[in-house]
Amino acid sequence: MHFIKQLYHFGYQQALSCLFPGLIFITLALTQVVSIPGIPRYDVILIICLVIQFVMVKTGMETMDELKVITLFHLLGIVLEIYKVHMGSWSYPGESYTKIAGVPLYAGFMYASVLSYMVQAWRRLDLKIKKWPHFFWTFPLGAGIYLNFFTHHFVYDIRWILTVALFVIFAQTIVYFKVNAEWYRMPMSVSFFLIGLFIWIAENISTLLDGYRYPNQGDTWELVHVGKISSWFLLVVVSFIIIAQLKLIKGDGFIKSDKKSGEHNLNKNVL
């Protein structure tokens, strides 16, 4: 019963952290069946996303500093979307007044919602990171992952090299999180994979709701290829590095040493 209670509380906190992406799913579903005359669907989605973001900041669910980081990831996402649509990786077939090079501006909010989830989860689960790698390693890794999404169309796809480097760099990194006053821990690389897996599931929901389409989904919906999990896995690393740098600047959420941090008081449960 204790395990069920803990699992329920953990799931509840995760659900609250997923508020932004959850509302985007609801928006995609509603705009499929309800249309506003004179306003294309993609533009309605953009307006709703802007309102959601405004309300989250206004109510204190996100701080201005967190909004700045989320906005940065939004912009990185838009640049990536423009490139991928140009290369034919996927498309946004609907009409829109707010399209840039074939990409509706709401698309950036799908990336921003991932960072919003991480910010919320960090706060709600009181995340603590032990042995976070030095900036000397994390910055080149994050930059290499992001650039590989562009360069693999022309040169060798080094995602598996980057994945191996990731496991090496984060081999000793542990994330601690609190559930009902009890501490649990998990290898950082495992948490990256799990988040990437759930984003892949979310991507299947998004394409099912016609948020965008892959080439093989032109006439009828098909499951997004499982190989995309590796892409989301790596993109999660980029987003988490961005958040971690903000937290490092603020000196929040990192265990520097066992004695000073009181880490010996943390429950050693391992998930």
FENCORZI-V913825 format. One record per residue. N is the residue number from 1. RES is the residue in one small letter. PSI is psi in whole degrees, 0 to 359 (none if undefined). NEAR is the number of other ideal C-beta (glycine too) atoms within 8 Angstrom. D_CENTER is the distance of its C-alpha to the mean C-alpha in whole Angstrom. Layout:
{{N & RES & PSI & NEAR & D_CENTER} {N & RES & PSI & NEAR & D_CENTER}}
This chain:
{{1 & m & 324 & 4 & 32} {2 & h & 318 & 5 & 30} {3 & f & 316 & 6 & 27} {4 & i & 319 & 7 & 27} {5 & k & 316 & 9 & 27} {6 & q & 317 & 11 & 24} {7 & l & 320 & 8 & 22} {8 & y & 314 & 8 & 22} {9 & h & 319 & 10 & 21} {10 & f & 314 & 10 & 18} {11 & g & 323 & 8 & 17} {12 & y & 315 & 8 & 18} {13 & q & 323 & 12 & 16} {14 & q & 319 & 9 & 13} {15 & a & 317 & 8 & 14} {16 & l & 323 & 9 & 15} {17 & s & 335 & 10 & 11} {18 & c & 17 & 10 & 10} {19 & l & 310 & 11 & 13} {20 & f & 304 & 14 & 11} {21 & p & 327 & 13 & 9} {22 & g & 317 & 9 & 13} {23 & l & 328 & 10 & 15} {24 & i & 319 & 14 & 13} {25 & f & 316 & 12 & 15} {26 & i & 319 & 8 & 18} {27 & t & 316 & 11 & 18} {28 & l & 319 & 13 & 18} {29 & a & 314 & 9 & 20} {30 & l & 319 & 8 & 23} {31 & t & 349 & 11 & 23} {32 & q & 329 & 9 & 24} {33 & v & 343 & 5 & 27} {34 & v & 126 & 6 & 28} {35 & s & 152 & 6 & 28} {36 & i & 119 & 6 & 30} {37 & p & 131 & 4 & 33} {38 & g & 350 & 3 & 32} {39 & i & 115 & 7 & 29} {40 & p & 153 & 9 & 27} {41 & r & 314 & 11 & 24} {42 & y & 325 & 14 & 21} {43 & d & 325 & 13 & 23} {44 & v & 317 & 12 & 23} {45 & i & 318 & 14 & 19} {46 & l & 314 & 13 & 18} {47 & i & 315 & 9 & 21} {48 & i & 319 & 10 & 19} {49 & c & 320 & 12 & 16} {50 & l & 320 & 8 & 18} {51 & v & 316 & 8 & 20} {52 & i & 313 & 11 & 17} {53 & q & 319 & 14 & 15} {54 & f & 314 & 8 & 19} {55 & v & 320 & 8 & 20} {56 & m & 322 & 12 & 17} {57 & v & 319 & 12 & 18} {58 & k & 325 & 6 & 22} {59 & t & 356 & 6 & 22} {60 & g & 5 & 6 & 20} {61 & m & 334 & 7 & 17} {62 & e & 142 & 12 & 15} {63 & t & 169 & 7 & 18} {64 & m & 322 & 6 & 18} {65 & d & 318 & 8 & 17} {66 & e & 324 & 10 & 14} {67 & l & 322 & 11 & 14} {68 & k & 317 & 8 & 15} {69 & v & 319 & 13 & 12} {70 & i & 320 & 14 & 10} {71 & t & 321 & 9 & 13} {72 & l & 315 & 9 & 13} {73 & f & 327 & 14 & 9} {74 & h & 312 & 12 & 11} {75 & l & 318 & 9 & 14} {76 & l & 322 & 11 & 12} {77 & g & 318 & 13 & 11} {78 & i & 316 & 14 & 14} {79 & v & 315 & 8 & 16} {80 & l & 319 & 12 & 14} {81 & e & 314 & 11 & 15} {82 & i & 316 & 12 & 18} {83 & y & 313 & 10 & 19} {84 & k & 321 & 10 & 18} {85 & v & 319 & 14 & 20} {86 & h & 324 & 8 & 23} {87 & m & 358 & 7 & 23} {88 & g & 16 & 6 & 23} {89 & s & 322 & 7 & 20} {90 & w & 178 & 9 & 19} {91 & s & 163 & 9 & 20} {92 & y & 90 & 14 & 21} {93 & p & 343 & 4 & 24} {94 & g & 162 & 9 & 25} {95 & e & 154 & 5 & 26} {96 & s & 140 & 11 & 25} {97 & y & 343 & 5 & 27} {98 & t & 32 & 10 & 23} {99 & k & 141 & 11 & 23} {100 & i & 114 & 8 & 22} {101 & a & 41 & 7 & 24} {102 & g & 1 & 9 & 23} {103 & v & 118 & 12 & 19} {104 & p & 143 & 13 & 19} {105 & l & 338 & 10 & 17} {106 & y & 339 & 12 & 15} {107 & a & 326 & 13 & 13} {108 & g & 334 & 12 & 12} {109 & f & 337 & 12 & 11} {110 & m & 325 & 13 & 8} {111 & y & 317 & 15 & 6} {112 & a & 326 & 15 & 7} {113 & s & 331 & 11 & 6} {114 & v & 314 & 14 & 3} {115 & l & 324 & 14 & 5} {116 & s & 318 & 14 & 7} {117 & y & 315 & 12 & 7} {118 & m & 319 & 12 & 7} {119 & v & 315 & 13 & 10} {120 & q & 315 & 15 & 11} {121 & a & 321 & 12 & 11} {122 & w & 316 & 11 & 12} {123 & r & 314 & 7 & 15} {124 & r & 327 & 9 & 16} {125 & l & 5 & 11 & 16} {126 & d & 53 & 7 & 18} {127 & l & 139 & 10 & 16} {128 & k & 133 & 12 & 18} {129 & i & 129 & 14 & 18} {130 & k & 133 & 11 & 21} {131 & k & 50 & 8 & 22} {132 & w & 132 & 9 & 19} {133 & p & 157 & 8 & 20} {134 & h & 151 & 5 & 22} {135 & f & 328 & 6 & 20} {136 & f & 331 & 6 & 23} {137 & w & 320 & 9 & 21} {138 & t & 321 & 14 & 17} {139 & f & 310 & 9 & 18} {140 & p & 324 & 8 & 19} {141 & l & 311 & 14 & 17} {142 & g & 316 & 12 & 14} {143 & a & 319 & 8 & 16} {144 & g & 319 & 11 & 18} {145 & i & 312 & 14 & 14} {146 & y & 315 & 11 & 14} {147 & l & 329 & 8 & 17} {148 & n & 334 & 13 & 18} {149 & f & 335 & 12 & 16} {150 & f & 311 & 9 & 19} {151 & t & 338 & 8 & 22} {152 & h & 348 & 11 & 21} {153 & h & 341 & 5 & 23} {154 & f & 328 & 4 & 26} {155 & v & 183 & 5 & 26} {156 & y & 135 & 4 & 26} {157 & d & 112 & 7 & 22} {158 & i & 23 & 9 & 21} {159 & r & 325 & 12 & 18} {160 & w & 329 & 7 & 20} {161 & i & 317 & 7 & 22} {162 & l & 324 & 13 & 18} {163 & t & 317 & 11 & 17} {164 & v & 317 & 8 & 21} {165 & a & 322 & 10 & 20} {166 & l & 312 & 13 & 17} {167 & f & 327 & 9 & 19} {168 & v & 312 & 7 & 22} {169 & i & 322 & 10 & 20} {170 & f & 19 & 12 & 18} {171 & a & 324 & 7 & 21} {172 & q & 1 & 5 & 22} {173 & t & 128 & 13 & 19} {174 & i & 137 & 11 & 19} {175 & v & 128 & 13 & 17} {176 & y & 141 & 13 & 19} {177 & f & 152 & 12 & 18} {178 & k & 132 & 10 & 20} {179 & v & 112 & 10 & 21} {180 & n & 50 & 7 & 25} {181 & a & 3 & 3 & 26} {182 & e & 136 & 9 & 25} {183 & w & 140 & 10 & 23} {184 & y & 161 & 12 & 22} {185 & r & 158 & 12 & 20} {186 & m & 141 & 11 & 18} {187 & p & 137 & 9 & 18} {188 & m & 318 & 11 & 15} {189 & s & 327 & 11 & 15} {190 & v & 319 & 8 & 15} {191 & s & 323 & 10 & 12} {192 & f & 314 & 14 & 10} {193 & f & 316 & 9 & 12} {194 & l & 318 & 8 & 11} {195 & i & 317 & 12 & 7} {196 & g & 321 & 15 & 8} {197 & l & 315 & 11 & 11} {198 & f & 329 & 8 & 10} {199 & i & 323 & 12 & 7} {200 & w & 318 & 13 & 10} {201 & i & 317 & 8 & 12} {202 & a & 324 & 10 & 11} {203 & e & 321 & 11 & 11} {204 & n & 321 & 10 & 15} {205 & i & 318 & 9 & 15} {206 & s & 316 & 12 & 14} {207 & t & 326 & 14 & 17} {208 & l & 324 & 7 & 19} {209 & l & 11 & 10 & 19} {210 & d & 34 & 9 & 20} {211 & g & 324 & 7 & 17} {212 & y & 175 & 10 & 17} {213 & r & 143 & 11 & 19} {214 & y & 160 & 10 & 20} {215 & p & 325 & 9 & 23} {216 & n & 1 & 5 & 24} {217 & q & 25 & 9 & 23} {218 & g & 308 & 5 & 26} {219 & d & 313 & 2 & 28} {220 & t & 149 & 4 & 27} {221 & w & 139 & 5 & 24} {222 & e & 156 & 7 & 23} {223 & l & 135 & 4 & 20} {224 & v & 136 & 10 & 17} {225 & h & 137 & 5 & 19} {226 & v & 340 & 6 & 17} {227 & g & 339 & 6 & 17} {228 & k & 342 & 10 & 14} {229 & i & 321 & 10 & 12} {230 & s & 325 & 10 & 13} {231 & s & 314 & 10 & 12} {232 & w & 323 & 14 & 8} {233 & f & 314 & 14 & 9} {234 & l & 323 & 15 & 10} {235 & l & 327 & 13 & 7} {236 & v & 321 & 13 & 5} {237 & v & 315 & 13 & 9} {238 & v & 312 & 12 & 9} {239 & s & 321 & 13 & 6} {240 & f & 324 & 10 & 8} {241 & i & 320 & 12 & 11} {242 & i & 313 & 13 & 11} {243 & i & 317 & 13 & 11} {244 & a & 322 & 11 & 13} {245 & q & 322 & 10 & 16} {246 & l & 315 & 11 & 16} {247 & k & 323 & 12 & 16} {248 & l & 319 & 9 & 19} {249 & i & 322 & 6 & 21} {250 & k & 352 & 7 & 21} {251 & g & 37 & 6 & 22} {252 & d & 127 & 5 & 20} {253 & g & 14 & 7 & 19} {254 & f & 133 & 11 & 20} {255 & i & 113 & 11 & 23} {256 & k & 321 & 5 & 26} {257 & s & 152 & 6 & 29} {258 & d & 316 & 7 & 30} {259 & k & 313 & 4 & 33} {260 & k & 328 & 6 & 32} {261 & s & 341 & 9 & 28} {262 & g & 25 & 6 & 30} {263 & e & 335 & 8 & 28} {264 & h & 347 & 5 & 31} {265 & n & 352 & 4 & 30} {266 & l & 139 & 10 & 27} {267 & n & 136 & 6 & 27} {268 & k & 23 & 6 & 27} {269 & n & 142 & 8 & 25} {270 & v & 127 & 6 & 23} {271 & l & none & 5 & 21}}
